[in-house]
């Protein structure tokens, strides 16, 4: 897809958004090489080039957005317990 779409036009920002299967180095390198930003849902606690591990670094960040989630009941069991979704991001190498 990155190859088919091509480089980012001047003045635009394109972001490749991927699930846990999108953390393939060749995809990340190619997308960044032609000017795209890349957002990937993290699953594995990969080692970072500057030391430490990715998941550990992310969990140490202050959430930049937070939202309460009220899941619906399922199969007559009644409402599920509320929870919170938090999002944080940072640039890594």
Residue pairs with C-beta under 8 A, 6 or more apart in sequence:
1 16
2 16
2 27
2 30
2 31
2 34
2 36
3 30
5 14
6 34
7 34
7 35
8 14
8 34
8 35
8 36
13 37
14 35
14 36
14 37
15 36
15 37
15 38
15 39
16 22
16 27
16 31
16 36
16 37
16 38
16 39
17 39
17 40
18 27
18 38
18 39
18 40
18 41
19 40
19 41
20 40
20 41
20 42
20 43
20 44
22 40
22 41
23 40
23 42
23 43
23 44
23 46
27 38
28 38
28 40
31 37
31 38
32 38
39 89
42 54
42 55
42 58
44 54
44 55
45 53
45 54
45 55
45 56
46 53
46 54
47 53
47 54
48 54
48 57
48 92
48 93
49 92
49 93
50 92
50 93
54 92
57 90
57 92
58 88
58 89
58 90
61 88
61 89
61 90
62 88
63 86
63 87
63 88
64 87
64 88
64 89
65 86
65 87
66 84
66 85
66 86
66 87
67 84
67 85
68 82
68 83
68 84
69 82
69 83
69 84
69 85
70 79
70 82
71 79
71 80
71 81
71 82
71 83
72 79
72 80
73 79
73 80
74 80
